[in-house]
Amino acid sequence: MPEEKKFESRLQAAKAHIESGQLKTFQQIFQIAGKTAIQKMLGVNFNTFNRKVNDPRLFTIAELIELAALLQIDSILLYQQIIKDLR
């Protein structure tokens, strides 16, 4: 399977987990979809991206909106998961 198709498939799997409520933590998005691929798509330095994944409060609103667009979901779902994780 070509890399682009594989990435799309992983994004769709992450989207399905989010929309179905199966996602337990924000970090699971990156376990499912692939951290490196998303990091490259967002154009964030790898070390900076790792810090943001480990502490989602560090993501900018623009980055979360872009991540939501990649996943083809409403960004509110990402915000809700982050808030849930921080409680």
Summary of the structure (lengths in Angstrom):
residues: 87
radius of gyration: 12.0
end to end distance: 39.4
largest distance: 39.4
contacts: 224
relative contact order: 0.15
helix: 77%
strand: 0%
